Amino acid sequence: MSTTQHEHFDVIIVGAGISGIDAAHRLQRDYPEKSFVVLEALESFGGTWLVHTYPGVRSDSDLYTFGYDFKPWTGAPIATAEEILRYLGEVIDDGGLDRHIRYRHRIQTASFDSASGTWTVHGTRGENDESITLSANFLWMCQGYYNHAEGYTPEWPGFESFAGQVIHPQTWPADVKLADRNVVVIGSGATAATLVPALAGSCGTLTMLQRSPTYFWPSPNTNEVADMLRQLDIPEEWTHEIVRRKILFDQELVTQLSFQEPEFVRDELLNMIRPLLPEGYDIATHFTPKYMPWRQRLARVPDGDLFTGIREGLVAVVTDEIETFTPTGIVTVGGTVLDADVVITATGFNLSVLGDIAFDIDGVPVDWAATVTYRGLMFTGVPNLAWVFGYFRASWTLRADMVSDFLIRMFHYMDEHGVHVVTPHLRDEDADMPLLEWVNVDDFNPGYLLRSMHLMPRRGDKPEWQHSQDYWREKEIFPQATFDDGCLDFA
């Protein structure tokens, strides 16, 4: 392996997905004096939307809020991966961001040197794994939150005995043939809700096997307000902003109602799917979750397509736990035997904390679980580093936007005051603050978080030391947050 020349930048942005592109756009627009580079491990931009190629892959957030506030969305609210990639490509082209992005650049280690106040990253680039070394004053981590290389598959009894094909949607093979084969999709979240309607009618048999149900929100893949404004020839920029605000207004009402009147919201969600299913269908077993709405993410079902396959007899739903795999399929705890040639494990992600990069400060490895999160974007004791982690109940990009605005304000503040290093630290009044799990599991508890909570930073019981999932609260707090409240140490 050869080594390239050492380069230095003001900022290194890690990841060219929706967060990294957002960060690059805003940094170039709002602080053009800053030099920066975007390092992306994959061969192109897009992150999730590049990695996931399973049939029907689409967003489960509307693109008016999942898209950027500076780039109008003109398509259907729920978009395909191809449409999202095209949109992101336009943002890159419009801003000339491609000159800042370096693909196939994989970071392995990142070291902070207190004497110089800089991060140095080491890694490889290209197919030949040529060594790279770059340094920067600040690391802006936009690499996402899950392992792109491998999805989560539980350990089931007898799994190794299964003689058929096993596919995780995250690593979908291009040459898979499903015609005339018996297919079982394990899972009931957004991925399963996307895959099942896309596969309905193309298999011998198709069964969605779920341990427990998920709340689904069926709705037409249109937006009446957007359609009306376009009919009136309202400029797309205005249409985008008006529709974006209307969607966020409606989402706030639903979210508040989910906690104030959870039984009412549950009943309304079930009433929405009832007419989409065959008469007498066992909704209590197959579509009534044990948790209340919004304790896990609601899965959007555009045009109710998941239920179309069930209604037409193309999809069977089995709600039960797996007793064991056999060479020819699955036996559930309740005794149901499912013959399977192909098992698709739509069972979730493996959480990745800051890209699983080995971080150290002056040679001492960083243990993220020993830190406390500062506003859900920085960490106590870790200088000049921020991680973009979006919302679960609202679109990811909404928080990426606020983090970008906050960081750029902070960069201006630091330059105006002639300081170069910023490190969050607990104040004297925080000394007796209880340190809790990063997310309140009574408030939000998807499996990938519960499995990996021990790897995540801690949180306190004060707003400065929490990662809030309340966009409508944070959109007021973030713009007003100051840099002289004692939480940040500047040097």
C-alpha positions as CSV (number, residue, x, y, z in Angstrom):
1,M,0.0,0.0,0.0
2,S,1.3,3.5,-0.8
3,T,0.6,6.6,1.2
4,T,-0.8,9.8,-0.1
5,Q,0.4,13.3,1.0
6,H,-1.1,14.6,4.3
7,E,-3.8,17.2,3.7
8,H,-5.4,19.6,6.3
9,F,-8.9,21.1,6.3
10,D,-10.9,23.2,8.6
11,V,-13.6,20.6,8.7
12,I,-13.9,16.9,7.7
13,I,-17.4,15.8,7.0
14,V,-17.7,12.0,7.3
15,G,-20.5,10.6,5.0
16,A,-22.2,11.7,1.8
17,G,-25.7,10.6,2.7
18,I,-28.6,13.0,3.4
19,S,-26.9,14.5,6.5
20,G,-23.4,14.9,4.9
21,I,-24.8,16.6,1.8
22,D,-26.8,18.9,4.0
23,A,-23.7,19.7,6.1
24,A,-21.6,20.4,3.0
25,H,-24.3,22.6,1.4
26,R,-24.8,24.7,4.5
27,L,-21.1,25.0,5.3
28,Q,-20.4,26.2,1.7
29,R,-23.3,28.6,1.8
30,D,-23.0,30.0,5.3
31,Y,-19.3,29.9,5.9
32,P,-17.5,29.7,2.6
33,E,-14.2,30.7,4.1
34,K,-14.0,27.3,5.8
35,S,-12.1,24.6,3.9
36,F,-13.7,21.2,4.0
37,V,-13.8,17.7,2.5
38,V,-16.5,15.0,2.5
39,L,-15.2,11.5,3.0
40,E,-17.5,8.7,1.8
41,A,-16.7,5.0,2.2
42,L,-19.1,3.9,-0.5
43,E,-18.6,4.3,-4.2
44,S,-21.2,7.1,-4.5
45,F,-23.5,9.4,-2.5
46,G,-26.8,8.5,-0.9
47,G,-25.9,6.3,2.1
48,T,-29.0,4.3,2.9
49,W,-30.6,5.0,-0.5
50,L,-27.5,3.6,-2.2
51,V,-27.0,0.6,0.1
52,H,-30.6,-0.6,0.1
53,T,-31.6,-2.2,-3.2
54,Y,-34.4,-4.6,-2.1
55,P,-37.6,-4.6,-4.1
56,G,-39.8,-1.5,-3.6
57,V,-37.4,0.3,-1.3
58,R,-38.8,3.7,-0.4
59,S,-38.9,6.4,2.2
60,D,-41.2,6.0,5.3
61,S,-41.1,9.8,5.8
62,D,-42.7,12.4,3.5
63,L,-40.1,14.1,1.3
64,Y,-41.4,17.5,2.1
65,T,-39.8,17.2,5.5
66,F,-37.3,14.4,4.8
67,G,-36.0,16.6,1.9
68,Y,-34.2,19.9,2.5
69,D,-35.8,23.2,3.2
70,F,-33.6,24.8,0.5
71,K,-34.5,22.3,-2.3
72,P,-38.2,22.0,-3.2
73,W,-39.6,18.5,-3.5
74,T,-41.9,18.1,-6.5
75,G,-42.7,14.4,-6.5
76,A,-45.1,12.1,-4.5
77,P,-44.7,12.5,-0.7
78,I,-43.4,8.9,-0.3
79,A,-40.5,8.4,-2.7
80,T,-38.5,5.5,-4.1
81,A,-34.8,5.2,-3.5
82,E,-34.2,6.1,-7.1
83,E,-36.1,9.3,-6.8
84,I,-34.3,10.2,-3.6
85,L,-30.9,9.6,-5.1
86,R,-31.9,11.8,-8.1
87,Y,-32.9,14.6,-5.7
88,L,-29.6,14.3,-3.7
89,G,-27.7,14.3,-7.0
90,E,-29.4,17.5,-8.0
91,V,-28.4,19.1,-4.7
92,I,-24.7,18.1,-5.3
93,D,-24.8,19.4,-8.9
94,D,-26.6,22.6,-8.0
95,G,-24.0,23.6,-5.4
96,G,-20.9,22.1,-7.1
97,L,-20.4,19.9,-4.1
98,D,-18.9,17.1,-6.1
99,R,-15.5,18.8,-5.9
100,H,-15.5,18.4,-2.1
101,I,-16.6,14.7,-2.0
102,R,-14.1,11.8,-2.1
103,Y,-15.6,8.4,-2.6
104,R,-14.2,5.0,-1.4
105,H,-12.4,6.8,1.5
106,R,-12.8,4.6,4.6
107,I,-11.7,5.9,8.0
108,Q,-10.2,3.4,10.4
109,T,-8.8,5.6,13.2
110,A,-9.2,9.2,14.3
111,S,-6.8,10.8,16.9
112,F,-7.1,14.2,18.6
113,D,-3.9,16.0,19.6
114,S,-4.5,18.5,22.3
115,A,-1.2,20.3,21.6
116,S,-2.2,21.2,18.1
117,G,-6.0,21.1,18.6
118,T,-6.5,19.0,15.5
119,W,-7.9,15.6,14.5
120,T,-5.9,13.3,12.3
121,V,-7.7,10.5,10.5
122,H,-6.1,7.4,9.0
123,G,-7.8,5.1,6.5
124,T,-7.7,3.7,3.0
125,R,-9.1,4.7,-0.3
126,G,-10.0,3.0,-3.6
127,E,-10.1,-0.7,-4.4
128,N,-6.4,-1.1,-3.7
129,D,-6.7,0.2,-0.1
130,E,-4.2,3.0,-0.6
131,S,-3.4,4.5,2.8
132,I,-4.7,8.0,3.5
133,T,-3.9,10.6,6.2
134,L,-5.9,13.8,6.6
135,S,-6.2,16.3,9.5
136,A,-8.8,18.8,10.4
137,N,-9.8,21.2,13.2
138,F,-13.3,19.7,13.4
139,L,-14.9,16.4,12.6
140,W,-18.5,16.5,11.5
141,M,-19.8,12.9,11.7
142,C,-22.6,12.3,9.2
143,Q,-22.1,8.6,8.6
144,G,-25.5,7.5,9.9
145,Y,-26.3,5.1,12.8
146,Y,-26.2,1.6,11.5
147,N,-23.7,-0.9,10.1
148,H,-24.1,-0.7,6.3
149,A,-22.2,-4.0,5.7
150,E,-24.5,-6.3,7.7
151,G,-28.0,-6.2,9.0
152,Y,-29.3,-7.7,12.3
153,T,-30.4,-11.4,12.2
154,P,-31.5,-13.0,15.5
155,E,-30.2,-16.4,16.6
156,W,-33.1,-18.8,16.1
157,P,-33.1,-22.5,17.1
158,G,-32.3,-24.8,14.2
159,F,-31.4,-21.8,11.9
160,E,-28.3,-23.5,10.6
161,S,-30.3,-26.6,9.5
162,F,-32.4,-24.6,7.0
163,A,-31.5,-25.8,3.5
164,G,-33.1,-22.9,1.7
165,Q,-31.9,-19.4,0.9
166,V,-31.7,-16.7,3.6
167,I,-31.6,-13.0,2.5
168,H,-31.3,-9.9,4.7
169,P,-32.9,-6.9,2.8
170,Q,-29.8,-4.8,3.6
171,T,-27.7,-7.1,1.4
172,W,-30.2,-8.0,-1.3
173,P,-28.7,-10.2,-4.1
174,A,-29.1,-8.9,-7.6
175,D,-29.7,-12.4,-9.1
176,V,-32.3,-13.8,-6.6
177,K,-35.2,-15.7,-8.3
178,L,-38.5,-15.9,-6.3
179,A,-41.0,-17.0,-8.9
180,D,-42.8,-20.2,-7.9
181,R,-40.9,-20.3,-4.6
182,N,-42.3,-20.3,-1.1
183,V,-41.2,-17.1,0.6
184,V,-41.4,-16.1,4.3
185,V,-40.6,-12.5,5.3
186,I,-39.8,-12.3,9.0
187,G,-40.6,-8.9,10.4
188,S,-43.3,-6.3,10.5
189,G,-41.6,-2.9,10.4
190,A,-41.1,-0.4,7.6
191,T,-38.9,-2.8,5.6
192,A,-41.3,-5.6,5.7
193,A,-44.2,-3.3,4.9
194,T,-42.2,-2.2,1.8
195,L,-41.0,-5.7,0.7
196,V,-44.2,-7.6,1.1
197,P,-46.4,-5.5,-1.3
198,A,-43.5,-5.4,-3.8
199,L,-43.2,-9.2,-3.8
200,A,-46.9,-10.0,-3.7
201,G,-48.0,-12.0,-6.7
202,S,-44.4,-12.8,-7.8
203,C,-43.8,-15.8,-5.5
204,G,-45.4,-19.2,-5.1
205,T,-46.6,-18.3,-1.6
206,L,-45.7,-15.2,0.5
207,T,-46.0,-15.1,4.2
208,M,-45.3,-12.2,6.6
209,L,-44.2,-13.8,9.9
210,Q,-44.2,-11.3,12.8
211,R,-43.4,-11.8,16.4
212,S,-45.6,-8.8,17.2
213,P,-47.6,-6.3,15.1
214,T,-46.6,-2.8,14.1
215,Y,-48.9,0.3,13.7
216,F,-49.4,1.1,10.1
217,W,-50.6,4.4,8.7
218,P,-52.2,3.9,5.2
219,S,-52.7,7.0,3.2
220,P,-52.8,8.1,-0.5
221,N,-49.4,8.9,-1.9
222,T,-50.5,12.4,-2.7
223,N,-50.7,15.7,-1.0
224,E,-53.9,17.7,-1.5
225,V,-52.4,21.0,-0.5
226,A,-49.5,20.6,-2.9
227,D,-51.8,19.6,-5.7
228,M,-54.0,22.6,-5.1
229,L,-51.0,25.1,-5.0
230,R,-49.5,23.7,-8.2
231,Q,-52.9,24.0,-9.9
232,L,-52.8,27.7,-9.0
233,D,-49.2,28.0,-10.4
234,I,-47.7,28.8,-7.0
235,P,-43.9,28.8,-7.3
236,E,-42.4,25.5,-6.2
237,E,-40.4,27.2,-3.4
238,W,-43.6,28.5,-1.8
239,T,-45.4,25.2,-2.3
240,H,-42.6,23.3,-0.7
241,E,-42.5,25.6,2.4
242,I,-46.3,25.7,2.8
243,V,-46.7,22.0,2.5
244,R,-43.7,21.4,4.8
245,R,-45.2,23.6,7.5
246,K,-48.7,22.0,7.1
247,I,-47.2,18.5,7.4
248,L,-45.2,19.4,10.5
249,F,-48.3,21.1,12.0
250,D,-50.4,17.9,11.5
251,Q,-47.6,15.7,12.8
252,E,-47.3,17.7,16.0
253,L,-51.0,17.3,16.7
254,V,-50.8,13.5,16.1
255,T,-47.7,13.2,18.3
256,Q,-49.2,15.2,21.1
257,L,-52.5,13.2,20.9
258,S,-50.5,9.9,21.0
259,F,-49.3,10.8,24.5
260,Q,-52.4,12.6,25.7
261,E,-55.0,10.2,24.3
262,P,-53.1,7.0,23.3
263,E,-56.2,4.7,23.2
264,F,-58.0,7.1,20.9
265,V,-55.1,7.3,18.5
266,R,-54.7,3.5,18.6
267,D,-58.4,3.0,17.7
268,E,-58.2,5.5,14.9
269,L,-55.2,3.8,13.4
270,L,-56.9,0.4,13.5
271,N,-60.1,1.9,12.1
272,M,-58.0,3.2,9.1
273,I,-56.9,-0.3,8.2
274,R,-60.1,-2.2,9.0
275,P,-61.8,-1.4,5.6
276,L,-58.7,-2.4,3.7
277,L,-58.7,-6.0,5.0
278,P,-61.1,-8.9,4.3
279,E,-64.3,-8.8,6.4
280,G,-63.8,-10.5,9.7
281,Y,-60.0,-10.4,9.5
282,D,-58.4,-10.9,12.9
283,I,-57.0,-7.4,13.4
284,A,-56.7,-8.0,17.2
285,T,-54.1,-10.7,16.6
286,H,-52.3,-9.4,13.5
287,F,-52.4,-5.6,13.6
288,T,-52.9,-4.5,17.2
289,P,-49.5,-3.9,18.8
290,K,-48.9,-4.4,22.5
291,Y,-47.4,-0.9,22.8
292,M,-49.1,2.4,22.4
293,P,-48.6,4.6,19.2
294,W,-45.3,6.3,18.7
295,R,-43.4,4.2,21.2
296,Q,-42.0,2.8,18.0
297,R,-42.0,4.4,14.6
298,L,-45.3,4.4,12.7
299,A,-44.9,2.7,9.3
300,R,-46.4,4.6,6.4
301,V,-48.2,2.5,3.8
302,P,-48.8,4.5,0.7
303,D,-52.1,3.7,-0.9
304,G,-52.5,0.9,1.6
305,D,-50.5,-1.4,-0.7
306,L,-49.6,-3.9,2.1
307,F,-53.3,-4.6,2.7
308,T,-54.1,-5.0,-1.0
309,G,-52.0,-8.2,-1.1
310,I,-53.7,-9.6,2.0
311,R,-57.1,-8.7,0.7
312,E,-56.4,-10.4,-2.6
313,G,-55.1,-13.6,-1.0
314,L,-51.5,-13.0,-2.2
315,V,-50.1,-12.5,1.3
316,A,-50.6,-14.5,4.5
317,V,-49.9,-13.0,7.9
318,V,-48.8,-15.2,10.8
319,T,-48.3,-13.6,14.2
320,D,-46.3,-15.9,16.5
321,E,-42.8,-16.6,17.7
322,I,-40.4,-19.0,16.0
323,E,-40.0,-22.4,17.8
324,T,-37.4,-23.7,15.4
325,F,-36.2,-23.7,11.9
326,T,-36.2,-27.0,10.0
327,P,-34.5,-28.0,6.7
328,T,-37.6,-27.1,4.8
329,G,-39.0,-24.1,6.7
330,I,-40.2,-22.8,10.1
331,V,-42.3,-24.1,13.0
332,T,-43.8,-21.5,15.3
333,V,-44.4,-21.8,19.0
334,G,-48.1,-22.2,18.3
335,G,-47.5,-25.1,16.0
336,T,-47.9,-23.4,12.6
337,V,-45.6,-25.0,9.9
338,L,-44.4,-22.7,7.2
339,D,-42.7,-24.3,4.2
340,A,-40.1,-22.0,2.8
341,D,-37.6,-22.0,0.0
342,V,-36.5,-18.5,0.8
343,V,-36.5,-16.7,4.2
344,I,-36.1,-12.9,4.1
345,T,-35.0,-11.6,7.5
346,A,-36.4,-8.0,7.7
347,T,-35.3,-8.0,11.3
348,G,-33.6,-4.7,11.6
349,F,-30.2,-3.0,11.9
350,N,-27.0,-3.3,13.8
351,L,-26.4,0.0,15.5
352,S,-23.1,1.6,14.6
353,V,-21.7,4.2,17.0
354,L,-19.9,6.9,15.0
355,G,-19.1,4.5,12.2
356,D,-17.2,2.1,14.5
357,I,-14.1,4.1,14.0
358,A,-11.4,3.8,16.6
359,F,-11.2,7.3,18.3
360,D,-8.6,8.4,20.7
361,I,-7.6,11.6,22.5
362,D,-3.9,12.0,23.1
363,G,-3.6,8.3,22.7
364,V,-6.4,7.4,25.1
365,P,-9.2,5.5,23.4
366,V,-12.7,7.1,23.6
367,D,-15.4,5.1,25.3
368,W,-18.6,6.7,24.1
369,A,-20.6,5.0,26.8
370,A,-18.6,6.9,29.4
371,T,-19.5,10.3,27.9
372,V,-22.7,12.3,28.3
373,T,-24.4,13.7,25.3
374,Y,-24.5,17.5,24.8
375,R,-27.8,18.4,23.1
376,G,-27.6,15.0,21.2
377,L,-24.8,16.2,19.0
378,M,-21.5,16.5,21.0
379,F,-20.0,14.5,23.9
380,T,-18.4,15.4,27.2
381,G,-14.6,15.2,27.1
382,V,-14.5,14.9,23.3
383,P,-13.2,18.1,21.6
384,N,-14.1,19.4,18.2
385,L,-16.5,16.6,17.2
386,A,-20.2,16.4,16.4
387,W,-22.5,13.6,15.4
388,V,-25.7,14.1,13.4
389,F,-28.4,11.8,14.8
390,G,-31.9,12.6,13.6
391,Y,-35.4,12.1,14.8
392,F,-37.4,8.9,15.1
393,R,-40.8,10.4,15.2
394,A,-40.1,13.1,12.6
395,S,-37.9,13.2,9.6
396,W,-34.2,12.7,10.1
397,T,-33.3,15.7,8.1
398,L,-35.1,18.1,10.3
399,R,-32.5,17.6,13.0
400,A,-29.7,17.5,10.6
401,D,-30.8,21.0,9.5
402,M,-30.8,22.3,13.1
403,V,-27.4,20.6,13.9
404,S,-25.9,22.3,10.9
405,D,-27.2,25.7,11.9
406,F,-26.0,25.3,15.4
407,L,-22.5,24.2,14.4
408,I,-22.0,27.0,11.9
409,R,-23.1,29.5,14.5
410,M,-20.5,27.9,16.8
411,F,-17.8,28.1,14.2
412,H,-18.5,31.8,13.8
413,Y,-18.5,32.3,17.6
414,M,-15.1,30.5,17.9
415,D,-13.5,32.5,15.2
416,E,-14.8,35.8,16.5
417,H,-13.4,35.0,19.9
418,G,-10.1,33.6,18.6
419,V,-10.6,30.1,20.1
420,H,-9.9,26.8,18.3
421,V,-11.0,24.0,20.5
422,V,-14.5,23.4,22.0
423,T,-15.2,20.6,24.5
424,P,-18.5,19.9,26.3
425,H,-18.1,19.3,30.0
426,L,-20.5,18.9,33.0
427,R,-20.8,22.1,35.1
428,D,-20.5,22.2,38.9
429,E,-24.3,22.3,39.1
430,D,-24.4,19.1,37.1
431,A,-22.2,17.1,39.5
432,D,-25.1,15.3,41.2
433,M,-27.2,15.0,38.0
434,P,-28.5,11.4,37.5
435,L,-27.0,9.8,34.3
436,L,-29.6,7.8,32.4
437,E,-29.7,5.7,29.3
438,W,-29.3,7.7,26.1
439,V,-33.0,7.3,25.2
440,N,-35.9,6.8,27.6
441,V,-37.1,3.3,26.6
442,D,-40.5,4.0,28.0
443,D,-40.8,6.8,25.5
444,F,-39.2,5.1,22.5
445,N,-38.0,1.5,22.2
446,P,-37.2,0.0,18.8
447,G,-35.2,-3.2,18.9
448,Y,-32.0,-1.8,17.4
449,L,-31.7,0.7,20.2
450,L,-32.5,-1.7,23.0
451,R,-29.9,-4.1,21.8
452,S,-27.2,-1.5,21.7
453,M,-28.0,1.0,24.4
454,H,-24.9,0.0,26.4
455,L,-22.7,1.4,23.6
456,M,-24.3,4.8,23.5
457,P,-23.5,8.0,25.5
458,R,-25.5,8.7,28.6
459,R,-27.9,11.6,29.1
460,G,-28.8,13.8,32.0
461,D,-32.1,15.1,33.3
462,K,-31.5,18.7,32.0
463,P,-32.2,19.8,28.4
464,E,-28.6,20.6,27.7
465,W,-27.6,16.9,28.3
466,Q,-30.3,15.2,26.4
467,H,-31.1,13.9,22.9
468,S,-34.7,15.0,22.6
469,Q,-37.1,13.4,20.2
470,D,-39.4,16.4,20.3
471,Y,-38.7,18.3,17.1
472,W,-41.3,20.9,17.9
473,R,-39.6,21.7,21.2
474,E,-36.1,21.6,19.8
475,K,-36.9,23.9,16.9
476,E,-37.4,26.6,19.5
477,I,-34.4,25.6,21.8
478,F,-31.7,25.1,19.2
479,P,-31.8,28.6,17.6
480,Q,-31.8,30.2,21.1
481,A,-29.0,28.0,22.5
482,T,-26.0,30.1,23.5
483,F,-22.3,29.2,23.9
484,D,-21.7,30.9,27.2
485,D,-23.9,28.7,29.5
486,G,-20.9,26.9,30.9
487,C,-21.5,23.6,29.1
488,L,-18.8,24.3,26.5
489,D,-15.2,24.8,27.3
490,F,-13.4,26.9,24.7
491,A,-9.6,27.1,24.3
